Amino acid sequence: MKLGDGVEQAIHSVTMLSTLSEGGVLSAAALAEFHGLSTSYLLKHLQALSGAGLLDTVPGPKGGYRLAKPPEKITLLDIVLAVEGPAPAFRCAEIRRRGPNPLPGRYTAKPCGINAAMLRAEKAYRAELAKVSIADIMADLNAFDDGAIAARGCAFLEIHERKTAR
């Protein structure tokens, strides 16, 4: 299974937004600049995250994005579903009923075994993503960071974070 690039971009953006100070926001342009991304492409994903209730959008010249929930309440699954949508990655088209010699109905009355296996795998995959919050990602990063990663983010936020009322 291949997730779109937007998933990685969204996770990194949400992680960055989790470091904002109280009342702080970042513009889509600032998030795109920090990650070396196209603003218009990232904006599409930020809007999806906002539509899913994960981000708040603050309008106006001093506006931008911030988390709508605490980082402990946002999981990787929440982000994946916001960006990729809720449909399963595997969609059974029942091709066993097609072709010049399709299986008779009595063989296709039960769900396809391939579909069942793929859906079980997806269920396990989603369960694992649901266990990991943005707070968990940040805790892992902080345990690994010797200070250089935090300094990079802090220096960027010092320039680009916008202060608004909560």
Order of alpha helices (4+ residues) and beta strands (2+ residues): alpha-beta-alpha-alpha-beta-beta-alpha-alpha-alpha-alpha-alpha-beta
